[in-house]
């Protein structure tokens, strides 16, 4: 799909699509073009889609490249094709003042490619699915996420140490965690659960984050206050709120180079000794898939009931 021409009309899974500005460099420091972004997302779509399907999608778009301004987009943009799934959902407390919004829902490879053509480099989703939820104020979560964010003086290596400790704490509740890099400086840890209220999931995540901060006060904080973060890993539990989203597995980051939020296994977590050990670009991710398959395969297969706080 990648090519030297500026635009291309092609067929993706039976859908005719026009791809534009293919030669535009979206990652100036590395020369990574829009054609290469589209090609990466097309190749990884089968592994990406299970994490996007049936979830309202927030996009972070860099139409002029990652050294230019970006914008967040929740609503379906003008000109959204009729074959792209959209869902009108309530948005209580929205900063736009709207009570509801028409969201894009990415359920197929055609939509993945359409989004890439819009320079939607980052794909963010909540921890709940539309089909599980009555569209009320407290959707039913099927995941808990812990966002491990290293403060100044810490790195993803310290996040790995905290992730291993968090895994042990999760085992105490008969839960398993599934790690991935954030594609930035930190990590995300997913925990699949049987559908439960987002409020309850968020409260449980907060409880565990605070337990670990109490057990490892020199290494961990569960408090958002930036002054408390130097040398520590902040466990951000707040992304479990129904209005919050997290970068999807296999999504690109809008950074100086096209880093990918990459699933990793626990052996890799334990073995990491320097940040470059866990930095992955698109070609790295595609090679990993070729060699190992999908490290997150089975994430949704064995959900556990949410423990009582």
Buried (B, 14 or more C-beta within 10 A) or exposed (E): BBBEEEEBEBEBEEBEBEBEBBEBBBBBEBEBBBBBBBBBBBBBBEBBBBBBBBBBBBBBBBBBBBEEEBEEBBBBEEEBEEEBBBBEBBBEEEEEEEEEBBBBBBBBBBBBBBBBBBBBBBBBBBBBBBEBBEEEEBBBBBBBBBBBBBBEEBBBBBBBBBBBBBBEBBEEBEBBBBBBBBBBBBBBBBBBBEBBBBBBBBBBBBBBBBBBBEEBEEBBBBBEEEEBBEBBBBBBBBBBBBEBBBBBBBBBBBBEBBBBBBBBEBEBBEEBEEBEEBBBBBEEBBEBBEEEEBBBEEBBEEBBEBBEE
